[in-house]
């Protein structure tokens, strides 16, 4: 069984700097809203990094919803917790893990997998875990410019069906998946 490992701290800090710069000139909240993130929903931000998506997600879903922020890197979890505290957001729960979420079966409305899939070694195993925790007809929203779309479709086959394609691929959980 292949295990993912956190990137070196220096690499993480460089990534944090570049993503912070990107976020200043983008509008993560607008991107999330256009992707279907809504008030009252339960979301998993898989590979949350520094929380660039987690914080606006938590604001969108409001206190009626919940955001789980999962990452393999301890500095990512620390960053999200610090930002959530600063913003006084109590609807974010962090998970330090490289694969397993520890969440209940069919407990998540949407999984957000943004620019992370290409670095996951055990892709199919992660997708099986995401399928397990997604509610019936739940959504997997994925963006990964480092992978060809046909490769992503090949790996997701049998677990998720493509509902909409654009910059962000919108998959729906297949009910009969293992």
N, C-alpha and C positions, 0 to 999 in steps of 0.2 A: 504494500500500500504506500503510495507516494504521499509525503507530507509537505505542505507548504511551510515556508519559514518567513519570518518578518524580514523586510529589507534592512540593511544596515542603518543605524541612526542618522548618519550623515546624509545618506540618500533620502531618507524620510524628511529630514529638515530642508533639503534642497527642493524636494517635491512640494512641501508645505509653502515655501516661499513662492514658487512659480504658480501654484494654484491660488494662493492669496492674491497675487497680482492679477490673474485671470478673473477672479471673482469680483474685483473692483470695477472691471469694465464689462461685466456680464450682468444678467439678472436671473440668478438661480431660481428665485421664487416664481417668476413668470414662466420659466422653462418647466418647472414642476407642475404648475397649474395647467399649462397646455398639455402636459403628459397625463393628466387625469387624477392627480393627487388632490383629495378633497377633505373637507372638514369631517371629523368624526371617524376617519378611517384608521386602521392599524397598518403601519408600514415598517418594513425592514430595509434599512440602508446597509446593504451587504458590501463591505469594503468601504466603510464610512470615511476613512482618512481623517482629516482634520475637522470635519463637520460642515464643510461648505454646503452640502445638500441637507444634512441632518437638521440644522438650525431652522432654515426656512420651511422644511417639511413640518417640523414641530409647530411652527406658527400657523401653518395652513390647517393642519388637522385639529388644532386647538386643544383645549383641555378635554374635549369629548373624544379625542383620538389618542393614539400613542405611536411613538417612533422608537424602534429598536435600532441601535447603531452598533454594528458588528465590524470588528477589524482584528487582524492578527497582530498588529503592532501596538504595544503598550503606550507608546507616545501618542498614537491616534486616539485611543480611549481617553487618555489624560486630557488631550486637547478638546475633545467633545464635551467632557464633563466640565471643564473650565468654562467653555463658551456657554453651555447650558446654564451654569450657575450665574454667570454674568448677565445673561438674558432673563434670568428667573423662570426658566422653563422646567416644569416638573413632569412633563409628559415624555421625557427621553430616558430610555434605559440602555446602558452600554453592555456589550457582550464582547469579551476578549476571547476570540476563537479563530482558528484557521479553517474550519469547515462546519462543525456541528453547531447549531444555533441554541439547542437546549429548549426551544420553544415547543408548545403544544401542537399536536396535529391540527391542521386546518384552522389556525389562529390568526393568519395574516391576510390582509386584503391585497396588498401590493408589495412586491420586492423590487427595490431600486438597485440595479447593478450597473454602475456607471464607471467606465474606463478601468475596469478591474478584471474582467473575465480572462483576458490574455495572460495575466500573471498567475492565475490559478492552475496548479498542476493537475489536480484530480477534478477536472471539469465536470465529468458526468456524475461523480459522487456528490459534488456540490449541488448540481441541478436536481438530483434525487432528493436531497435534503430540502431544497427550496420548494419542490413539488409537494413534499410531505406537509410542510407548514402552511402552504397557501390554502385558503378557503376554496371551496368548489367555485369554479369560474374566476379564481383569483388571477391577478396579473403579474407578469414579470416584465419590467421595463428595463431594457438593456441598451447600452451604448458602448461600443468598443471599436475605435478607429484603427486598432492594431490587428484586427482580425477581419478576414473576408466574410461577408454575409453568408455565403453558401456553407462555409465551415461552421459558423454559428448554428445555422439551420440543421446541419447534419448532427451536431452534438445535442441539440435540443429535441430532436425528433422522438416522438413517442411520449414525451413528458409535457411538452408545450407546443401549441400551434400558433403560428404567426397570425396575428389579428390585423396588424397595421405596420407598415414599414415607412420609415422616414429617417431622420437623423437618429432617433431613438426607436429601436425595435420594440413593438408591443406584442407580447405573447400572452396567451390565455392558457391556464392550466388545463391539461387534458384529464377528464374525469376518470378514465380507465387506466391511467398510468400506474405503474407499481409503486 
